[in-house]
C-alpha cells in the first residue's frame, strides 16, 4: 500500500521496511501493520490534538509530572511550544506505561519505541498469525468468562501496584489471543497516587469488565474488586501476591450524596461513550 505521510520518516530511517495494511482507525489514532525486518509489527499513528476527540483529557493528565520546568511552564501557558510538548507527553505516556507494565507482569503489547508521534509495538496475533480479536468480538462460556475475568482483575491489581490506572478499560481496549486477554490503548493512563479521579476511574474500569464478563457469568457483575483493591492500596497493603476475593464491606459511614451523583453521571456518560464505540466498531 502507499506509505502514509506520518510513516514515511520511519521508512526512510530504516525503522520500517514496508507498510502492509491499515488495521483500524479510531478517534485517537490510526494503526497499521508494518514489516520490520522479518517481523510484522504494529505502528500506531497518533492523531493531532485538534483531530482527537478524547473527552476530558485534562482529567486524565492531572498529576502527571514534567521534569523540565521550561516545558512545564510552556504547557501551562498553552503556547505553540507548550502544545507541542503536551502532545509529545501524551504520546510518550503510552510507551512509558507499556514498558512499566510489562515489567510488572501485565500482559500488554511489547513496545519498541515512539518516534515522531508513531508508536512501534508488537502485533498481537493468534497461533495462526491472524490479528487477535478485541474482547468485544469474542464469545465464551461461563467457565472461560470467570477464568479470564479473574486474570483481568490480577492485571488491574498489578497496574495499581505499579501506580497506574488504565482509565479507559473496556471490551474495546482488550485483545484476546490464545493465551488470554491483552490490555491495549494506554495514552490516558493515570497516576494512581497523584490524580484525584484515579479511584473513580478504577471503579469504572472494573465495572466495565464485570459487566462484560458478567454477560456469560452473571455472578461477576456485583463483585467489589475495585473497592477491595483501592482500600488495600491506600493502606499500603496491596502487593503482586495479594489474593483478591471480590468482596468488600462498606465502612457504614454516611454516603456522600455529591460523590454518588457524580458517580451516576460518570456511569451515564460512560454508557453513552460505550454505545458510540459499539456503533463505530460495527461500522469498521
Secondary structure, 3 states (H helix, E strand, C coil): CCCCHHHHHHHHCCCCCEEEEEEEECCCEEEEEEEECCEEEEEEEECCHHHCCCCCHHHHHCCCCCCCHHHHHHHHHCCHHHHHHHHHHHHHHHHHHHHHHHHCCCCECCEEEEECCEEEEECCECCCCCECEEHHHCCCCHHHHHHHHHHHHHHHHHHHHCCEECCCCCCCCEEEECCEEEECCCCCCEECCCCCCHHHHHHHHHHHHHHHHHCCCHHHCCCCHHHHHHHHHHCCCCCCCCCCCCCCCCCCCCCCHHHHHHHHHHHHHHHHHHHHHHHHHHHC
